[in-house]
Amino acid sequence: MTLRCAIVDDEPLALGLLQSYVEKTPFLTLCGAYSSAVQAMKMLPESPVDLLFLDIQMPELSGLEFSRMVPESTRVVFTTAFEQYAIDGYRVNALDYLLKPISYSDFMEAVNKAVRWFELNSKADSSPSVDSTYIYVKSDYKLVQIELDKILYIEGLKDYIKIHLEDNPRPVLSLVSMKTVEEKLPSERFIRVHRSFIVQKQKIKIIDKGRIVFGKDYVPVSDSYKQELQNYVNEHII
């Protein structure tokens, strides 16, 4: 797999170093090196890339601000001298975070992560969602495979979701909307029961006082989704 990439950094030495790293990496193709986000903003829409190495602290337009403008298909690796920006990088769903001065080994670790992400994403996109036995979600800078059979329910929290799994006390946290994940899930297996909850039909064992019971957890059923759930239950009542 060959990835098209670009670099944005207002420090000439850092820009030159990353450019040299890209040029000696066989499976990377350099499509542009820019000294400011403003300059990159004028060029990248015409020549989109797969991978963007992006400095965070820059004048006029910061890397964090610019990262929100690039296409969703472009994965971002932040480069900065300030470690405190790591959490901000996570909030904008960056693929990785490199702390300056950047060694070639650290650079390659981020690049290999990008290659794995694109390979997994390509496999996920090539499989029809209705026949899938798994989905991929972005979690903590990684692309994680989730088996559909293991999902109990999915909980929406503003821009995040929590995927609650069987035999796993810690849910998987991902920066994605409920609408997006609902579109990826096979509708014959999953049902929306609340604005903030999607449950797997076959995992519904107990319904008590308008709530679905999963051990010690209770999933509410809102009025707007109650009839659809009732229709499903009626099909299986004896």
VEXDREN-2710 file (C-alpha; in Angstrom, 1 decimal):
% VEXDREN-2710
k/r/px/py/pz
1/MET/0.0/0.0/0.0
2/THR/1.3/3.5/-1.0
3/LEU/0.1/6.5/1.0
4/ARG/0.0/10.0/-0.4
5/CYS/1.1/12.5/2.3
6/ALA/1.7/16.2/3.0
7/ILE/3.6/18.1/5.7
8/VAL/2.6/21.4/7.4
9/ASP/5.1/23.0/9.7
10/ASP/6.2/26.6/10.2
11/GLU/9.7/25.6/11.4
12/PRO/12.0/25.1/8.3
13/LEU/14.2/22.5/10.1
14/ALA/11.3/20.4/11.2
15/LEU/9.7/20.7/7.8
16/GLY/13.0/19.6/6.1
17/LEU/13.4/16.7/8.6
18/LEU/10.0/15.3/8.0
19/GLN/10.4/15.7/4.2
20/SER/13.6/13.7/4.3
21/TYR/11.9/11.0/6.3
22/VAL/9.0/10.7/3.8
23/GLU/11.4/10.7/0.8
24/LYS/13.4/7.7/2.2
25/THR/10.2/5.7/3.0
26/PRO/9.3/3.6/0.0
27/PHE/5.6/3.4/0.5
28/LEU/5.1/7.1/1.1
29/THR/4.6/9.7/-1.7
30/LEU/5.1/13.3/-0.8
31/CYS/2.4/15.5/-2.4
32/GLY/3.3/18.8/-0.7
33/ALA/5.3/20.5/2.1
34/TYR/3.8/23.7/3.4
35/SER/5.1/26.3/5.9
36/SER/1.7/27.3/7.2
37/ALA/-1.8/26.0/7.5
38/VAL/-3.1/28.9/5.5
39/GLN/-0.8/27.9/2.6
40/ALA/-1.9/24.2/2.9
41/MET/-5.6/25.2/3.0
42/LYS/-5.2/26.7/-0.5
43/MET/-3.6/23.7/-2.0
44/LEU/-4.8/20.5/-0.3
45/PRO/-8.5/20.7/-1.4
46/GLU/-7.3/20.4/-5.0
47/SER/-4.8/17.6/-4.1
48/PRO/-6.2/15.6/-1.1
49/VAL/-3.8/13.2/0.6
50/ASP/-4.2/10.1/2.8
51/LEU/-1.8/11.2/5.6
52/LEU/-1.1/14.7/6.9
53/PHE/1.8/15.4/9.3
54/LEU/0.6/18.6/11.0
55/ASP/2.3/20.9/13.4
56/ILE/-0.1/22.2/16.1
57/GLN/1.3/25.5/17.2
58/MET/1.4/27.8/14.1
59/PRO/0.5/31.5/13.6
60/GLU/-2.8/32.6/11.9
61/LEU/-4.3/29.1/11.9
62/SER/-3.3/26.4/14.3
63/GLY/-2.9/22.7/13.4
64/LEU/-5.9/21.8/15.6
65/GLU/-8.1/24.3/13.8
66/PHE/-6.9/23.2/10.4
67/SER/-7.4/19.5/11.2
68/ARG/-11.1/20.1/11.5
69/MET/-11.1/21.4/7.9
70/VAL/-9.4/18.4/6.1
71/PRO/-11.6/15.7/4.6
72/GLU/-12.5/12.8/6.9
73/SER/-10.6/10.4/4.6
74/THR/-7.3/12.2/5.5
75/ARG/-5.7/10.9/8.6
76/VAL/-3.8/13.4/10.7
77/VAL/-0.5/12.8/12.7
78/PHE/0.2/15.8/14.9
79/THR/3.8/17.0/15.4
80/THR/4.6/19.4/18.2
81/ALA/7.1/20.3/20.9
82/PHE/4.4/20.6/23.5
83/GLU/3.2/17.4/25.2
84/GLN/0.1/19.0/26.7
85/TYR/-1.6/19.1/23.3
86/ALA/-2.0/15.3/23.3
87/ILE/-5.5/15.3/24.7
88/ASP/-6.5/17.9/22.1
89/GLY/-5.2/15.7/19.4
90/TYR/-7.5/12.9/20.7
91/ARG/-10.5/15.2/20.7
92/VAL/-10.1/15.8/17.0
93/ASN/-9.6/12.1/16.3
94/ALA/-5.9/12.3/15.2
95/LEU/-4.3/9.0/14.2
96/ASP/-1.2/9.6/16.2
97/TYR/0.9/12.3/18.0
98/LEU/4.6/12.8/17.6
99/LEU/6.7/14.8/20.1
100/LYS/9.6/16.8/18.7
101/PRO/12.4/16.2/18.2
102/ILE/11.1/13.3/16.1
103/SER/13.3/10.3/15.4
104/TYR/12.9/8.2/12.3
105/SER/11.9/5.2/14.4
106/ASP/9.0/7.2/16.0
107/PHE/8.1/8.5/12.6
108/MET/7.9/4.9/11.2
109/GLU/5.8/3.8/14.1
110/ALA/3.2/6.4/13.3
111/VAL/3.4/5.6/9.5
112/ASN/3.0/1.9/10.1
113/LYS/0.0/2.6/12.3
114/ALA/-1.4/4.6/9.4
115/VAL/-0.8/1.8/7.0
116/ARG/-2.6/-0.7/9.3
117/TRP/-5.5/1.8/9.6
118/PHE/-6.0/2.1/5.9
119/GLU/-5.7/-1.6/5.3
120/LEU/-8.2/-2.4/8.0
121/ASN/-10.5/0.4/6.8
122/SER/-10.3/-0.9/3.3
123/LYS/-11.3/-4.4/4.4
124/ALA/-14.2/-3.0/6.5
125/ASP/-15.5/-0.9/3.5
126/SER/-15.3/-3.9/1.1
127/SER/-17.7/-6.0/3.3
128/PRO/-21.4/-5.3/3.1
129/SER/-22.5/-4.3/6.5
130/VAL/-25.6/-6.6/6.5
131/ASP/-23.3/-9.7/6.1
132/SER/-20.6/-8.5/8.5
133/THR/-19.7/-10.3/11.7
134/TYR/-17.7/-7.4/13.0
135/ILE/-17.3/-3.6/12.7
136/TYR/-14.2/-1.4/13.1
137/VAL/-14.2/1.6/15.4
138/LYS/-11.6/4.3/16.1
139/SER/-10.6/4.2/19.7
140/ASP/-7.6/5.7/21.5
141/TYR/-5.6/6.3/18.2
142/LYS/-6.3/2.7/17.1
143/LEU/-8.7/1.0/14.8
144/VAL/-10.4/-1.7/16.9
145/GLN/-12.3/-4.7/15.5
146/ILE/-15.6/-5.3/17.4
147/GLU/-17.4/-8.6/17.0
148/LEU/-21.1/-8.0/16.6
149/ASP/-22.0/-11.1/18.6
150/LYS/-20.3/-9.5/21.6
151/ILE/-22.2/-6.2/21.6
152/LEU/-24.9/-5.8/24.3
153/TYR/-25.8/-2.2/23.7
154/ILE/-24.3/1.1/22.5
155/GLU/-24.6/4.3/24.5
156/GLY/-24.4/7.7/23.0
157/LEU/-22.6/10.6/24.8
158/LYS/-22.6/13.8/22.8
159/ASP/-19.9/13.2/20.2
160/TYR/-18.8/9.9/21.7
161/ILE/-20.3/6.4/21.9
162/LYS/-19.7/3.6/24.5
163/ILE/-19.9/0.1/23.1
164/HIS/-20.8/-2.3/26.0
165/LEU/-19.6/-5.8/25.4
166/GLU/-20.3/-9.2/26.9
167/ASP/-17.6/-10.4/29.3
168/ASN/-15.9/-7.0/29.2
169/PRO/-16.3/-4.7/32.2
170/ARG/-14.9/-1.7/30.3
171/PRO/-16.8/-0.3/27.3
172/VAL/-15.0/0.7/24.1
173/LEU/-15.0/4.5/23.7
174/SER/-15.1/5.9/20.2
175/LEU/-15.4/9.5/18.8
176/VAL/-18.3/8.9/16.4
177/SER/-21.9/9.8/16.3
178/MET/-24.9/7.5/17.1
179/LYS/-26.2/8.2/13.6
180/THR/-23.0/6.9/12.0
181/VAL/-22.8/3.7/14.0
182/GLU/-26.5/3.0/13.5
183/GLU/-26.0/3.2/9.7
184/LYS/-23.2/0.6/9.9
185/LEU/-25.0/-1.9/12.1
186/PRO/-27.3/-4.5/10.4
187/SER/-30.9/-3.4/11.2
188/GLU/-32.1/-7.0/11.5
189/ARG/-29.9/-7.4/14.5
190/PHE/-29.9/-4.1/16.3
191/ILE/-32.7/-1.8/17.3
192/ARG/-32.8/1.9/18.5
193/VAL/-34.7/2.1/21.8
194/HIS/-33.8/5.6/22.8
195/ARG/-32.1/8.7/21.4
196/SER/-28.9/7.6/23.3
197/PHE/-29.2/3.8/23.1
198/ILE/-29.0/1.0/20.5
199/VAL/-29.4/-2.6/21.7
200/GLN/-28.8/-6.0/20.1
201/LYS/-32.1/-7.7/19.8
202/GLN/-31.0/-11.2/20.7
203/LYS/-29.3/-9.9/23.8
204/ILE/-32.6/-8.6/25.3
205/LYS/-33.3/-11.1/28.1
206/ILE/-35.3/-9.0/30.6
207/ILE/-37.6/-6.0/30.1
208/ASP/-38.7/-4.5/33.4
209/LYS/-40.9/-1.4/33.8
210/GLY/-40.0/0.0/30.4
211/ARG/-36.3/-0.7/30.8
212/ILE/-34.1/-3.3/29.3
213/VAL/-32.0/-5.0/31.9
214/PHE/-28.3/-6.0/31.3
215/GLY/-27.1/-7.3/34.7
216/LYS/-26.8/-4.2/36.9
217/ASP/-27.3/-1.8/34.0
218/TYR/-30.7/-0.5/32.8
219/VAL/-31.3/0.8/29.3
220/PRO/-34.3/3.2/29.1
221/VAL/-36.9/2.8/26.3
222/SER/-38.3/6.2/25.2
223/ASP/-41.9/6.6/24.0
224/SER/-40.9/7.4/20.4
225/TYR/-39.2/3.9/20.1
226/LYS/-41.4/1.9/22.3
227/GLN/-43.8/0.6/19.6
228/GLU/-40.9/-0.7/17.4
229/LEU/-39.5/-2.6/20.4
230/GLN/-43.0/-3.9/21.3
231/ASN/-43.5/-5.2/17.7
232/TYR/-40.2/-7.1/17.9
233/VAL/-41.2/-8.6/21.3
234/ASN/-44.6/-9.6/20.0
235/GLU/-43.1/-11.7/17.2
236/HIS/-41.5/-13.9/19.9
237/ILE/-44.2/-14.0/22.6
238/ILE/-45.7/-17.5/23.2
END
